[in-house]
Amino acid sequence: MNPNLIFLGTGTSQGIPIIGCKCNVCQSIHPNDQRLRTSVYIEYLGVHLLIDAGPDFRQQLLRANIDKVDAILLTHEHKDHTAGLDDVRAFNHITRRPVEIYAEQRVLDEVKNSYAYVFADHKYPGAPEMTLHLIDERPFEAAGIGVEPVRVWHYRLPVLGFKIGRLAYITDAKTIDAAEREKLKDLEVLVVNAVKHGRHISHFSLEEALDFIAEMKPRRAYITHLSHRLEKHSELQDKLPAGVFAAYDGLTVNSD
């Protein structure tokens, strides 16, 4: 059995539509072109994992009717991936226990700084409750599920992707070293970012993402973290090779 995945958000740091933008993508009324900030929800062996909790966290979980989160894995500290963590308080009320958060030391430090009221000696009543778990590049368990980190580089910032079963999720990647690429062979599902056509300083371009997918040879691949500089979803999908799909908010993937 392999994980099931729901794309909660598939947009870049500003989402789509971007405030004030009049381009064809931002003006599209098609649901597949309405993109919240990037995040996914994974169900595996009865465990419910969230990767990243950006500023659309609450809206995403309400829209997907999600009421179970056993752990949250953070790829890195940028606000489009962490700004929604205050809303874990809803799960504190449901389960009567803290939400488990897994991240690297640098990211945990940023969480403690941004949400200082969560970790204060004398907490404000009703403040969220989180238990922070330090991870690095070694495999670990989150809520009893084995996770293998994959180191990628967001320009010069180290970011973690995550491999769970034969599914791997990578966002905000520009370069991936050869040793880490070996972890991504023989996948059922590979999710990878592609922000635009042509070179970008800190993200894969669509062309780079497609080259990476062709090298890794997963059975299926999904492109996420899409900006308004790419085509509308239907037009983009028509240009992709067989077995590669433009993800959209709400898309559910069974990786078996």
ZADO-1210 file (C-alpha; in nm, 4 decimals, padded with zeros to 6 digits):
<atoms>
<atom x="00.0000" y="00.0000" z="00.0000" code="MET" pos="1"/>
<atom x="00.1242" y="00.3482" z="-00.0913" code="ASN" pos="2"/>
<atom x="00.0103" y="00.6930" z="00.0236" code="PRO" pos="3"/>
<atom x="-00.2885" y="00.8866" z="-00.1020" code="ASN" pos="4"/>
<atom x="-00.2281" y="01.2565" z="-00.1557" code="LEU" pos="5"/>
<atom x="-00.4534" y="01.5611" z="-00.1787" code="ILE" pos="6"/>
<atom x="-00.3162" y="01.8827" z="-00.3280" code="PHE" pos="7"/>
<atom x="-00.4415" y="02.1488" z="-00.0874" code="LEU" pos="8"/>
<atom x="-00.2611" y="02.4275" z="-00.2702" code="GLY" pos="9"/>
<atom x="-00.0564" y="02.4393" z="-00.5894" code="THR" pos="10"/>
<atom x="00.0368" y="02.8064" z="-00.6255" code="GLY" pos="11"/>
<atom x="00.3463" y="03.0096" z="-00.5553" code="THR" pos="12"/>
<atom x="00.4014" y="03.2462" z="-00.2632" code="SER" pos="13"/>
<atom x="00.1410" y="03.4945" z="-00.3896" code="GLN" pos="14"/>
<atom x="-00.1119" y="03.2360" z="-00.5021" code="GLY" pos="15"/>
<atom x="-00.3325" y="03.2759" z="-00.8086" code="ILE" pos="16"/>
<atom x="-00.4942" y="03.5170" z="-00.8685" code="PRO" pos="17"/>
<atom x="-00.2338" y="03.7667" z="-00.7546" code="ILE" pos="18"/>
<atom x="-00.3763" y="04.0815" z="-00.6022" code="ILE" pos="19"/>
<atom x="-00.4197" y="04.3445" z="-00.8716" code="GLY" pos="20"/>
<atom x="-00.2965" y="04.1282" z="-01.1610" code="CYS" pos="21"/>
<atom x="-00.4950" y="04.1459" z="-01.4859" code="LYS" pos="22"/>
<atom x="-00.3197" y="03.8644" z="-01.6770" code="CYS" pos="23"/>
<atom x="-00.5221" y="03.5891" z="-01.8433" code="ASN" pos="24"/>
<atom x="-00.4311" y="03.3333" z="-01.5771" code="VAL" pos="25"/>
<atom x="-00.5192" y="03.5554" z="-01.2825" code="CYS" pos="26"/>
<atom x="-00.8454" y="03.6558" z="-01.4512" code="GLN" pos="27"/>
<atom x="-00.9435" y="03.2953" z="-01.5241" code="SER" pos="28"/>
<atom x="-01.2627" y="03.1802" z="-01.3511" code="ILE" pos="29"/>
<atom x="-01.1853" y="02.8096" z="-01.3956" code="HIS" pos="30"/>
<atom x="-01.1408" y="02.6350" z="-01.0574" code="PRO" pos="31"/>
<atom x="-00.8179" y="02.4694" z="-01.1727" code="ASN" pos="32"/>
<atom x="-00.6621" y="02.8130" z="-01.2139" code="ASP" pos="33"/>
<atom x="-00.7498" y="02.9245" z="-00.8591" code="GLN" pos="34"/>
<atom x="-00.4361" y="02.8298" z="-00.6674" code="ARG" pos="35"/>
<atom x="-00.3740" y="02.8661" z="-00.2952" code="LEU" pos="36"/>
<atom x="-00.0231" y="02.8457" z="-00.1505" code="ARG" pos="37"/>
<atom x="00.1491" y="02.5090" z="-00.1894" code="THR" pos="38"/>
<atom x="00.0666" y="02.2299" z="00.0535" code="SER" pos="39"/>
<atom x="-00.0354" y="01.8630" z="00.0436" code="VAL" pos="40"/>
<atom x="-00.2216" y="01.6227" z="00.2711" code="TYR" pos="41"/>
<atom x="-00.1100" y="01.2600" z="00.2809" code="ILE" pos="42"/>
<atom x="-00.3000" y="00.9600" z="00.4148" code="GLU" pos="43"/>
<atom x="-00.0919" y="00.6471" z="00.4690" code="TYR" pos="44"/>
<atom x="-00.1557" y="00.3415" z="00.6834" code="LEU" pos="45"/>
<atom x="-00.4157" y="00.5253" z="00.8859" code="GLY" pos="46"/>
<atom x="-00.1890" y="00.8241" z="00.9534" code="VAL" pos="47"/>
<atom x="-00.2686" y="01.1761" z="00.8308" code="HIS" pos="48"/>
<atom x="00.0274" y="01.3986" z="00.7472" code="LEU" pos="49"/>
<atom x="00.0389" y="01.7565" z="00.6265" code="LEU" pos="50"/>
<atom x="00.3379" y="01.8955" z="00.4392" code="ILE" pos="51"/>
<atom x="00.3654" y="02.2698" z="00.5052" code="ASP" pos="52"/>
<atom x="00.1059" y="02.5004" z="00.6576" code="ALA" pos="53"/>
<atom x="00.1067" y="02.8308" z="00.4756" code="GLY" pos="54"/>
<atom x="-00.1219" y="03.1319" z="00.5088" code="PRO" pos="55"/>
<atom x="-00.4129" y="02.9450" z="00.3450" code="ASP" pos="56"/>
<atom x="-00.3996" y="02.6571" z="00.5969" code="PHE" pos="57"/>
<atom x="-00.7458" y="02.7150" z="00.7470" code="ARG" pos="58"/>
<atom x="-00.9172" y="02.7726" z="00.4133" code="GLN" pos="59"/>
<atom x="-00.7515" y="02.4665" z="00.2604" code="GLN" pos="60"/>
<atom x="-00.8546" y="02.2267" z="00.5341" code="LEU" pos="61"/>
<atom x="-01.2111" y="02.3566" z="00.5453" code="LEU" pos="62"/>
<atom x="-01.2396" y="02.3269" z="00.1677" code="ARG" pos="63"/>
<atom x="-01.1083" y="01.9686" z="00.1721" code="ALA" pos="64"/>
<atom x="-01.3217" y="01.8772" z="00.4774" code="ASN" pos="65"/>
<atom x="-01.0122" y="01.7636" z="00.6704" code="ILE" pos="66"/>
<atom x="-01.0475" y="01.7142" z="01.0445" code="ASP" pos="67"/>
<atom x="-00.7503" y="01.4863" z="01.1177" code="LYS" pos="68"/>
<atom x="-00.3842" y="01.5881" z="01.1232" code="VAL" pos="69"/>
<atom x="-00.1411" y="01.3618" z="01.3090" code="ASP" pos="70"/>
<atom x="00.1770" y="01.5498" z="01.2145" code="ALA" pos="71"/>
<atom x="00.3018" y="01.8401" z="01.0058" code="ILE" pos="72"/>
<atom x="00.6266" y="01.8209" z="00.8092" code="LEU" pos="73"/>
<atom x="00.7860" y="02.1548" z="00.7213" code="LEU" pos="74"/>
<atom x="01.0032" y="02.1825" z="00.4120" code="THR" pos="75"/>
<atom x="01.1537" y="02.5186" z="00.5104" code="HIS" pos="76"/>
<atom x="01.0778" y="02.8389" z="00.6975" code="GLU" pos="77"/>
<atom x="00.9409" y="03.0743" z="00.4305" code="HIS" pos="78"/>
<atom x="00.6052" y="03.2227" z="00.5266" code="LYS" pos="79"/>
<atom x="00.4159" y="03.0742" z="00.2330" code="ASP" pos="80"/>
<atom x="00.4966" y="02.7391" z="00.3971" code="HIS" pos="81"/>
<atom x="00.4621" y="02.8225" z="00.7691" code="THR" pos="82"/>
<atom x="00.2332" y="03.1244" z="00.8172" code="ALA" pos="83"/>
<atom x="-00.0763" y="02.9173" z="00.8988" code="GLY" pos="84"/>
<atom x="00.0551" y="02.7262" z="01.1982" code="LEU" pos="85"/>
<atom x="-00.1526" y="02.9261" z="01.4451" code="ASP" pos="86"/>
<atom x="-00.4560" y="02.7343" z="01.3160" code="ASP" pos="87"/>
<atom x="-00.3320" y="02.4062" z="01.4608" code="VAL" pos="88"/>
<atom x="-00.5346" y="02.5146" z="01.7638" code="ARG" pos="89"/>
<atom x="-00.8398" y="02.3633" z="01.5936" code="ALA" pos="90"/>
<atom x="-00.6763" y="02.0211" z="01.6142" code="PHE" pos="91"/>
<atom x="-00.5728" y="02.0848" z="01.9740" code="ASN" pos="92"/>
<atom x="-00.9426" y="02.1222" z="02.0530" code="HIS" pos="93"/>
<atom x="-01.0337" y="01.8049" z="01.8622" code="ILE" pos="94"/>
<atom x="-00.7621" y="01.5754" z="01.9995" code="THR" pos="95"/>
<atom x="-00.6847" y="01.7459" z="02.3332" code="ARG" pos="96"/>
<atom x="-00.3135" y="01.7229" z="02.2626" code="ARG" pos="97"/>
<atom x="-00.0408" y="01.9229" z="02.0833" code="PRO" pos="98"/>
<atom x="00.0162" y="01.8893" z="01.7107" code="VAL" pos="99"/>
<atom x="00.3481" y="01.7247" z="01.6218" code="GLU" pos="100"/>
<atom x="00.5721" y="01.9452" z="01.4030" code="ILE" pos="101"/>
<atom x="00.8818" y="01.8054" z="01.2273" code="TYR" pos="102"/>
<atom x="01.1507" y="02.0319" z="01.0825" code="ALA" pos="103"/>
<atom x="01.5203" y="02.1127" z="01.0732" code="GLU" pos="104"/>
<atom x="01.6761" y="02.3189" z="01.3539" code="GLN" pos="105"/>
<atom x="01.6831" y="02.6402" z="01.1532" code="ARG" pos="106"/>
<atom x="01.3136" y="02.6020" z="01.0713" code="VAL" pos="107"/>
<atom x="01.2190" y="02.5155" z="01.4302" code="LEU" pos="108"/>
<atom x="01.4024" y="02.8264" z="01.5471" code="ASP" pos="109"/>
<atom x="01.1973" y="03.0369" z="01.3070" code="GLU" pos="110"/>
<atom x="00.8746" y="02.8745" z="01.4275" code="VAL" pos="111"/>
<atom x="00.9696" y="02.9551" z="01.7885" code="LYS" pos="112"/>
<atom x="01.0465" y="03.3135" z="01.6902" code="ASN" pos="113"/>
<atom x="00.7338" y="03.3681" z="01.4808" code="SER" pos="114"/>
<atom x="00.5044" y="03.1990" z="01.7315" code="TYR" pos="115"/>
<atom x="00.6751" y="03.3023" z="02.0530" code="ALA" pos="116"/>
<atom x="00.3413" y="03.3150" z="02.2343" code="TYR" pos="117"/>
<atom x="00.3030" y="02.9386" z="02.1764" code="VAL" pos="118"/>
<atom x="00.6241" y="02.8654" z="02.3688" code="PHE" pos="119"/>
<atom x="00.6032" y="03.1320" z="02.6400" code="ALA" pos="120"/>
<atom x="00.6461" y="03.0279" z="03.0010" code="ASP" pos="121"/>
<atom x="00.3066" y="03.1778" z="03.0787" code="HIS" pos="122"/>
<atom x="00.0951" y="03.1140" z="02.7703" code="LYS" pos="123"/>
<atom x="-00.2058" y="03.3171" z="02.6703" code="TYR" pos="124"/>
<atom x="-00.5269" y="03.1126" z="02.7204" code="PRO" pos="125"/>
<atom x="-00.6233" y="02.9330" z="02.4008" code="GLY" pos="126"/>
<atom x="-00.2798" y="02.9619" z="02.2397" code="ALA" pos="127"/>
<atom x="-00.1951" y="02.6806" z="01.9976" code="PRO" pos="128"/>
<atom x="-00.0096" y="02.3794" z="02.1285" code="GLU" pos="129"/>
<atom x="00.2747" y="02.2277" z="01.9287" code="MET" pos="130"/>
<atom x="00.5397" y="01.9696" z="02.0011" code="THR" pos="131"/>
<atom x="00.8522" y="02.0370" z="01.7940" code="LEU" pos="132"/>
<atom x="01.0641" y="01.7491" z="01.6625" code="HIS" pos="133"/>
<atom x="01.4133" y="01.8032" z="01.5250" code="LEU" pos="134"/>
<atom x="01.4935" y="01.6231" z="01.2002" code="ILE" pos="135"/>
<atom x="01.7865" y="01.6293" z="00.9620" code="ASP" pos="136"/>
<atom x="01.8717" y="01.4392" z="00.6449" code="GLU" pos="137"/>
<atom x="01.8361" y="01.0996" z="00.8129" code="ARG" pos="138"/>
<atom x="01.5159" y="00.8926" z="00.7886" code="PRO" pos="139"/>
<atom x="01.2729" y="00.9458" z="01.0745" code="PHE" pos="140"/>
<atom x="00.9250" y="00.8483" z="01.1864" code="GLU" pos="141"/>
<atom x="00.6333" y="01.0907" z="01.2003" code="ALA" pos="142"/>
<atom x="00.3320" y="00.9567" z="01.3904" code="ALA" pos="143"/>
<atom x="00.4728" y="00.6083" z="01.3330" code="GLY" pos="144"/>
<atom x="00.5185" y="00.6480" z="00.9557" code="ILE" pos="145"/>
<atom x="00.8645" y="00.6202" z="00.8002" code="GLY" pos="146"/>
<atom x="00.9791" y="00.9325" z="00.6168" code="VAL" pos="147"/>
<atom x="01.2988" y="00.9773" z="00.4155" code="GLU" pos="148"/>
<atom x="01.4138" y="01.3391" z="00.3739" code="PRO" pos="149"/>
<atom x="01.5516" y="01.4545" z="00.0396" code="VAL" pos="150"/>
<atom x="01.7876" y="01.7524" z="00.0417" code="ARG" pos="151"/>
<atom x="01.7231" y="02.0111" z="-00.2268" code="VAL" pos="152"/>
<atom x="01.8436" y="02.3674" z="-00.2722" code="TRP" pos="153"/>
<atom x="01.6194" y="02.6740" z="-00.3034" code="HIS" pos="154"/>
<atom x="01.8943" y="02.8929" z="-00.4505" code="TYR" pos="155"/>
<atom x="02.1328" y="02.8807" z="-00.1492" code="ARG" pos="156"/>
<atom x="01.8717" y="02.7855" z="00.1087" code="LEU" pos="157"/>
<atom x="01.8642" y="02.4171" z="00.2102" code="PRO" pos="158"/>
<atom x="01.5123" y="02.2739" z="00.1851" code="VAL" pos="159"/>
<atom x="01.3785" y="01.9261" z="00.2553" code="LEU" pos="160"/>
<atom x="01.1604" y="01.7202" z="00.0301" code="GLY" pos="161"/>
<atom x="01.0024" y="01.4058" z="00.1709" code="PHE" pos="162"/>
<atom x="00.9733" y="01.0495" z="00.0450" code="LYS" pos="163"/>
<atom x="00.6975" y="00.8339" z="00.1946" code="ILE" pos="164"/>
<atom x="00.6616" y="00.4851" z="00.0524" code="GLY" pos="165"/>
<atom x="00.7001" y="00.5219" z="-00.3243" code="ARG" pos="166"/>
<atom x="00.5764" y="00.8796" z="-00.3238" code="LEU" pos="167"/>
<atom x="00.8081" y="01.1795" z="-00.3095" code="ALA" pos="168"/>
<atom x="00.7162" y="01.5441" z="-00.2664" code="TYR" pos="169"/>
<atom x="00.9585" y="01.8245" z="-00.3551" code="ILE" pos="170"/>
<atom x="00.8878" y="02.1956" z="-00.3511" code="THR" pos="171"/>
<atom x="01.1001" y="02.5097" z="-00.3831" code="ASP" pos="172"/>
<atom x="01.3862" y="02.3247" z="-00.5494" code="ALA" pos="173"/>
<atom x="01.6371" y="02.4688" z="-00.7934" code="LYS" pos="174"/>
<atom x="01.9123" y="02.2082" z="-00.7643" code="THR" pos="175"/>
<atom x="01.9273" y="01.8516" z="-00.6330" code="ILE" pos="176"/>
<atom x="02.2594" y="01.6775" z="-00.5836" code="ASP" pos="177"/>
<atom x="02.3311" y="01.3411" z="-00.7434" code="ALA" pos="178"/>
<atom x="02.3232" y="01.1447" z="-00.4174" code="ALA" pos="179"/>
<atom x="01.9791" y="01.2816" z="-00.3351" code="GLU" pos="180"/>
<atom x="01.8516" y="01.2024" z="-00.6828" code="ARG" pos="181"/>
<atom x="01.9299" y="00.8369" z="-00.6180" code="GLU" pos="182"/>
<atom x="01.6625" y="00.8396" z="-00.3465" code="LYS" pos="183"/>
<atom x="01.4074" y="00.9343" z="-00.6106" code="LEU" pos="184"/>
<atom x="01.4461" y="00.6382" z="-00.8422" code="LYS" pos="185"/>
<atom x="01.1706" y="00.3766" z="-00.8804" code="ASP" pos="186"/>
<atom x="00.8891" y="00.6013" z="-00.7593" code="LEU" pos="187"/>
<atom x="00.5220" y="00.5515" z="-00.8215" code="GLU" pos="188"/>
<atom x="00.4500" y="00.9234" z="-00.7820" code="VAL" pos="189"/>
<atom x="00.6871" y="01.2214" z="-00.7949" code="LEU" pos="190"/>
<atom x="00.5648" y="01.5730" z="-00.7153" code="VAL" pos="191"/>
<atom x="00.7991" y="01.8551" z="-00.8078" code="VAL" pos="192"/>
<atom x="00.7850" y="02.2331" z="-00.8410" code="ASN" pos="193"/>
<atom x="00.7939" y="02.4305" z="-01.1656" code="ALA" pos="194"/>
<atom x="00.7388" y="02.8034" z="-01.1383" code="VAL" pos="195"/>
<atom x="00.7631" y="02.9382" z="-01.4948" code="LYS" pos="196"/>
<atom x="00.9102" y="02.8973" z="-01.8416" code="HIS" pos="197"/>
<atom x="01.2759" y="02.9935" z="-01.8629" code="GLY" pos="198"/>
<atom x="01.5353" y="03.0301" z="-01.5911" code="ARG" pos="199"/>
<atom x="01.4409" y="03.1213" z="-01.2352" code="HIS" pos="200"/>
<atom x="01.7037" y="03.1856" z="-00.9690" code="ILE" pos="201"/>
<atom x="01.5549" y="02.9659" z="-00.6953" code="SER" pos="202"/>
<atom x="01.2989" y="02.7312" z="-00.8538" code="HIS" pos="203"/>
<atom x="01.2897" y="02.4763" z="-01.1312" code="PHE" pos="204"/>
<atom x="01.1608" y="02.6165" z="-01.4560" code="SER" pos="205"/>
<atom x="00.9045" y="02.3985" z="-01.6300" code="LEU" pos="206"/>
<atom x="01.1734" y="02.2803" z="-01.8689" code="GLU" pos="207"/>
<atom x="01.4107" y="02.1902" z="-01.5843" code="GLU" pos="208"/>
<atom x="01.1332" y="02.0081" z="-01.3996" code="ALA" pos="209"/>
<atom x="01.0496" y="01.8025" z="-01.7083" code="LEU" pos="210"/>
<atom x="01.4164" y="01.7140" z="-01.7572" code="ASP" pos="211"/>
<atom x="01.4350" y="01.6072" z="-01.3925" code="PHE" pos="212"/>
<atom x="01.1220" y="01.3935" z="-01.4261" code="ILE" pos="213"/>
<atom x="01.2603" y="01.2304" z="-01.7405" code="ALA" pos="214"/>
<atom x="01.5784" y="01.1427" z="-01.5502" code="GLU" pos="215"/>
<atom x="01.3948" y="01.0033" z="-01.2449" code="MET" pos="216"/>
<atom x="01.1412" y="00.8061" z="-01.4527" code="LYS" pos="217"/>
<atom x="00.8542" y="00.7869" z="-01.2021" code="PRO" pos="218"/>
<atom x="00.5408" y="00.6097" z="-01.3113" code="ARG" pos="219"/>
<atom x="00.3538" y="00.9384" z="-01.2728" code="ARG" pos="220"/>
<atom x="00.4661" y="01.2932" z="-01.2033" code="ALA" pos="221"/>
<atom x="00.2799" y="01.6039" z="-01.0934" code="TYR" pos="222"/>
<atom x="00.3902" y="01.9645" z="-01.1290" code="ILE" pos="223"/>
<atom x="00.3073" y="02.2020" z="-00.8445" code="THR" pos="224"/>
<atom x="00.4073" y="02.5469" z="-00.7109" code="HIS" pos="225"/>
<atom x="00.2858" y="02.6971" z="-01.0376" code="LEU" pos="226"/>
<atom x="00.2879" y="03.0708" z="-01.1021" code="SER" pos="227"/>
<atom x="00.0752" y="03.2903" z="-01.3257" code="HIS" pos="228"/>
<atom x="00.3673" y="03.3040" z="-01.5677" code="ARG" pos="229"/>
<atom x="00.2681" y="02.9606" z="-01.6916" code="LEU" pos="230"/>
<atom x="-00.0391" y="02.8922" z="-01.9023" code="GLU" pos="231"/>
<atom x="-00.3891" y="02.8272" z="-01.7779" code="LYS" pos="232"/>
<atom x="-00.4214" y="02.4726" z="-01.6456" code="HIS" pos="233"/>
<atom x="-00.5915" y="02.3231" z="-01.9526" code="SER" pos="234"/>
<atom x="-00.3402" y="02.4786" z="-02.1899" code="GLU" pos="235"/>
<atom x="-00.0453" y="02.3704" z="-01.9765" code="LEU" pos="236"/>
<atom x="-00.1716" y="02.0141" z="-01.9460" code="GLN" pos="237"/>
<atom x="-00.1974" y="01.9853" z="-02.3240" code="ASP" pos="238"/>
<atom x="00.1757" y="02.0618" z="-02.3512" code="LYS" pos="239"/>
<atom x="00.2973" y="01.8065" z="-02.0978" code="LEU" pos="240"/>
<atom x="00.4326" y="01.4627" z="-02.1943" code="PRO" pos="241"/>
<atom x="00.2514" y="01.1393" z="-02.1163" code="ALA" pos="242"/>
<atom x="00.2513" y="01.0559" z="-01.7467" code="GLY" pos="243"/>
<atom x="00.3116" y="01.4154" z="-01.6350" code="VAL" pos="244"/>
<atom x="00.0232" y="01.6181" z="-01.4955" code="PHE" pos="245"/>
<atom x="-00.0292" y="01.9787" z="-01.3938" code="ALA" pos="246"/>
<atom x="-00.1593" y="01.9569" z="-01.0389" code="ALA" pos="247"/>
<atom x="-00.4471" y="02.1763" z="-00.9243" code="TYR" pos="248"/>
<atom x="-00.6058" y="02.2521" z="-00.5896" code="ASP" pos="249"/>
<atom x="-00.8232" y="01.9645" z="-00.4730" code="GLY" pos="250"/>
<atom x="-00.6663" y="01.7014" z="-00.6966" code="LEU" pos="251"/>
<atom x="-00.6514" y="01.3630" z="-00.5220" code="THR" pos="252"/>
<atom x="-00.3838" y="01.1110" z="-00.6204" code="VAL" pos="253"/>
<atom x="-00.3823" y="00.7439" z="-00.5279" code="ASN" pos="254"/>
<atom x="-00.0213" y="00.6275" z="-00.5500" code="SER" pos="255"/>
<atom x="-00.0955" y="00.2522" z="-00.5521" code="ASP" pos="256"/>
</atoms>
